[in-house]
Amino acid sequence: MHATPTPLPLRRAALVQLCAGVLVLLGCVLAPRPGAAVLLIPVVVGHAGALPAGHFAVLRPGWLAGSLLVRSEGEVPVMALVRGGFVPIAAPSWLCGSPAPTGNSR
């Protein structure tokens, strides 16, 4: 028996679905969450943008030239960061050092 090839429109639809799924998963992994660490990568290397006042605690410089590793204080203003010249990416907790003390030591 010889299998009939998949029609081209079905292949394209499958490719579009695959790409959409990958983009959604990347968005879930890379989207900054409230109160989490965020890696801010400058759009133009050597040109650091302006951080919105009162939203971030700077942890240390990032591993990319000109980048910053910060912890957000509440909701992450993604569009304000983009307008300020940064690409915000969620940073894994192991990059952020030890968590801040909670005051509940026993």
Secondary structure, 3 states (H helix, E strand, C coil): CCCCCCCHHHHHHHHHHHHHHHHHHHHHHHCCCCCCEEEEEECCCCCCCCCCCCCEEEEEECCCCCCEEEEECCCCCHHHHHHCCEEEEECCHHHCCCCCCCCCCC
